[in-house]
Amino acid sequence: MVRWGRNNKTSSSFWASSILSDDKRIYFHETTGRDRLNLRQLCAVESTAKENPSRSVQIFFQTDHVNLTSGPFESILKTYPNIAVVLINAKDYFTATPLERWYSRGVWRRSPYKTEHFSDYIRILSSFKGGGLYMDLDFVTLKPLDTDIFWNFVPEEDDGVLTGSAFHFVKGHPIIRKIMTYLASSYHPKEWAYSGPAMIQSVVLKYCHKKLPQPTYPLFLCPEIKVLPKKYLYPYKFADWKRFFVTNVSSSDPIFESYAVHTYNKLSKKEPILVGSDQLYSQIARVHCPLTYGHALADLEVDFF
């Protein structure tokens, strides 16, 4: 566990030296201010650590402690030594960066989308500080995230639509500097997607002098920026989120080509994952986050999570 400070001197973890500068790291942000993760979020972290044992998997909290007695979090940390829990003070984290004024002015706190917008900003800030692969906490990782593929990329979520729910850029990449400048100079608190997917698409296309975000992998959209086809992370469209809860999935289903899947928690969070069932979500959780799934299976009071 690492307690991040602006001087980065206080730490109790082997991973401390790489927290702010590790292009191979995979990082998540808990952005509600809670001191714990729910089971679906734990599945995201566990599956990523399990499938990428040689890479640092970092989960950032905006708290001064983490509740390890909630669910299987403690056993997950003991089983996967590549997971680092990073505790930050958000004010300190934004201080002396191009986004400090946005944070300190606090207009975002009055937004109906304050959690989403804070998440949009802090994920980019972490890329600016140390590079790496960002992922939302509603992914399940299915395969090792090969750095030959998942490197300096933005993903296509749907035909002609880019997203910021996962991306990778090395520290110092010029596109992150462009995005930081954009975020610092323009904020629309009443628009849900303005600082998220809409912003990513706008800045990338402008930077690359393109009109459409066509998937390009293994080629580049422009120097050092790839657009990954949706099959790599988004086998299902936003509107098709219920497919995670069906049974009898065909062996030709596009999910089996994916390296990870985005489960669209905003829509799917109230749909139960039935443990022990043939539901697709249940099947992939059983295999790829076994400790999380085992905890849910052992809970005699409920049969879902």
N, C-alpha and C positions, 0 to 999 in steps of 0.2 A: 504494500500500500504506500502511496506517495502523497505527501501533502505539498501541493505546488505553491511556490511563492515567487515573487518577481525576481528574487536573487537565486531561486532554485537551489538553495543550499540545504534545506530541511527535507530529509527523506529517510525512508527505511526500506528501500527496495532496490534490488539489482537493476531494475529498469530505469532508475532515476536519471542516469546519464543520457538516456535516449528519449526521454519524454518530450522534449521540445525540439528534437531534431532527429527524425527517423523516417526516411521516405518509405520504408517497408512496413511501418506499423499499420495496424488497422484500428480505427478508433470510433467510439460511440460517445454520445452525450446524453445524459439524463437531464432534461431541461425543465422539469416541473418544480425542482427543489426538494423532491422526496429523498429520503436516505436509504431507499431500497429499490429493487426491481421486481416487477411482477413475473409470473412464470413465463409468459411469452417473451418478455425482454430478456430473461435469463436464458431462454432457448436461443435467442439471437447471439448472445455473447458466448454461450457454451459451444454452439455449433461452429462458430467462427474459430474459436480457439482449438477445437477438436480437429477441424479440417486443415488448420494452418499452424501446426505445433512449433515450427521454427520461427514464427513471427510474433512480435509483441502485439497483443490485443489489449487495448486500453479503454476503460470505461470511466468517463469523467462525471463526477458529481459536484453540485454546487453546495456542498454541506461540509461541516467539520468532522463528521463521522459517518460511517455506513453501518446499517443494521444487518449484521451477518446471521442473525438468528431467524430471519424471515425467509422461509423456504430453504432450498438447497444451496444458497449462495456460498456458504462457507465450504461445503464439500466440493463445489465446483472450483473454487480458488485453490484448494489443496490438490485437486486432481490435475488441473491445468496450470502449470507454473508459468506459462507464457501470458497469463492474464495479469494486468496491472490495474488496480483501482487508484484513480487520481482524484484527490480532493482539491477543489479550487474555491477561492473567493472571487465571485464574478467581477466585482468592482476592480480588484487588483488585476484580474486577467485582462480586462479591457484597457487598463491604464497604460499610457504611453504607446498606444497603437492608433492607427488611423480611425478606429471605430470608438475611441474613448468618448468623444463628444456625443455620438449617438446614444451610447449607454447612459452617460451621466445626465443628459437632458431629460431622459425618462419619458418622452412622448410615447414610446412603445408600451410602457406600463399601462396606458389607458386604452390601448388597442383591444378590440374584441378578439384579436388573434395574437395576443402578446406572447403566449408560449410558442406558437409556431414561428413568429418573427424572431424571437430571441434565439430559437433553434437555428433558423436560417443564418443569422449573423455569427453565432459562436462557432458553427461548424467551419465557416470560411476563415474565421480568425484562427482556429486551430491549424488549418492548412497553412495559413500565412506564417504562423509561429514555427511549425515543424514538419510540414508536408505529411504525406501518408494517405491511406485509403479510408475515407469516411463512409459509414453506413448508418442508416436509420436503425432504430431498435426493433423494427418489425420485419426484419429479414430473417430467413433461415438459410444458413450456408450449407450447401450440399456437396461441394468439391473444393479442393485447394484452389485458392484464388491466385492463379499463376501470374507472376509479375510480368511475363511476356505479353499478357493480354490486359491485365488490370493495372495499367501504368499510364499516367498522363491522359486520362480519359474522362469524358462525360457520357452517360448512357442515354440511349433512346428508350423512352417508356412506352411510347406508342408511335405510330407512323408520323414522322415529322415533328415529334414532340420530345424535347430534352427534359431532363429532370435533375434535381440536386439531391435526391434521397440516397445516392451513392456516387462517389467520384474519387479520383486519385490525381494528385499533382505533387511533384517534388517541391521541396522547400525552395522558395525564390522564383517559382514559375511566374512568368509575366502575366498570365491570365488571372491568377489569384490577386495580383496587384491591381489589375483592371477592375476586378469584381469588388475589391476593398474600396477603391475610389468611388465606384458606382454606389455602393451601400452607404458610404459616408456622406455622399452629396445628395442623395434622394431617398426619401422614406415616405411611404403612403400607408398610414396605420390602419385604414379601413379596407385595404385590399389584401386578401388572404395570400395570393400567389405572387404578389409584386416583388417581394425580396427573395422568393424561392425559385420555383421552376421557370416563371416568366423572366426573371432576372437572368438566370443561367443561360437561357436560350438567347436572349437579347444580347448579352455581353459576348458570348462565344461567337455568334454569327457576325457581329460587328467586328470583333477582333480578327476573325478569319476572312472577312470580306466575302461572306456567303449569304445567300438569301434563304436557303433551305438547309436544315440539319440532316443531311443524308448520312446514314451509317457508313463508316469508312474502314473499320478495322479489317485487315491489318495495316491499311494505309492511314495517313493522317489527313484530317480535315484541313489543317494548316500546320506549320511546324510545331511539333511536339504536342498536338492535341488530336486525340482519336475520338470518334463517336462509335460507341459499342452498339451493335444491333440489339434489339430488345430480347432476343432469345437467350442472352447471357445472364440477365438478371430479372427480366420482366416477361416471363412466358405468357402471362395473362394480363389483359388490359384492366385498367382501373375499374371499369364497369363489370368485369367478370370475376370479381373477388370471391363470389360464392363457390367458385370451382374448387377452392381449397377445402370445402366442407362436403364434397360429394364422395361417393364410394364407387368402386368398380372403374377405376381410372385405366384407360387403355395404355398398353406399353408404348404406343406411338405418341402419347401425350407430350406436348412441348416442354413440360416441366423436366423431363428426363435429359434434356439437352442443356439445362441451365446449370450454372455454377452456384447460384443462390437465387432465392425467390423473395420478392417483396410482397408481404401479405396484406398490405393496405389496412393497417390497424384502424385508421380513422373510420372506416366502414365496417370492418370485420370484428371489432373488439367485443361486440355483444353476442356474436355467434359462438356457441360453445365448441371447444375441441373435445370430443368425446374420447376419453382414454380407453384403450383396449378395443377401439372400433377400427373399421376399415376406411374411415374418413381419410382423405388425402393428407390434410394437415396433421392428423394423428399419426399416420404412417411415417411421414418425414421427421416428425418430432421424435418418434420412438427410436429412429436410427441415428439422427444427427445431434440430438441433445438428450442423451440417455439418462443423465442424472436428473435433469429437470423433469423429464417424462416419468422416471421412476418415482420421483417424489409425488407427482400428481396421481400416479397409479396406486401408491401406498396410502393415499388420503382416503380413509374409509367414510368420511362425511360427504364427499362429492365425487363424481365420476367424470369431471370435466375441468378444463381450465381456460 
